[in-house]
Amino acid sequence: MSGTQAKQRDSHQCVESVFHVRYAETDNMGVVHHSTYLVYFEEGRSQYMREMGSDYAHVEESGYQLPVTEAQLRFSGSLRYGQQVRVRTWIAESRSRRLTFAYEITAGDHPRVLVTGYTHHVWTDVNGKVTRLPERWRSHFQPKFA
């Protein structure tokens, strides 16, 4: 994790999701497949939204979407079948049309960060046309400072 990312996490509200690695998420050696970490990021985003008092389904019901436009992952270790996954998620940036979530993944309460990354999203209407952050969702998607 970069020093900048650590500073951003420390100054923004961070939501944690905790669950166990499922067998289907691993390769034949019991190691979590690299593509699975994007699914873990998605779970982190979903939990973030629930803790902010909403749900992504409500965003879609209101006529908007937040498709992923870019994803970045950095691996310094990996998880194995049966380990506890801890995903820390926060909003690193919220602009008029773009939203960035940042993530850290550890093995349960172990302090060593195994995976870091981010996902960029753009606000669109149901037809895929890029739009501005809807006023209705502004309070949910502005970085929250601790």
ABEGO torsion letter per residue (X at the ends): XBAAAAAAAAABBBBBBBBBBBAAABBAAGBBBAAAAAAAAAAAAAAAAAAAGBBAAAAAAAGBBBBBABBBBBBABBBBBGBBBBBBBBBABBBAABBBBBBBBBBEABABBABBEBBBBBBBBAAGBBBBBBAAAAAAABBBBX
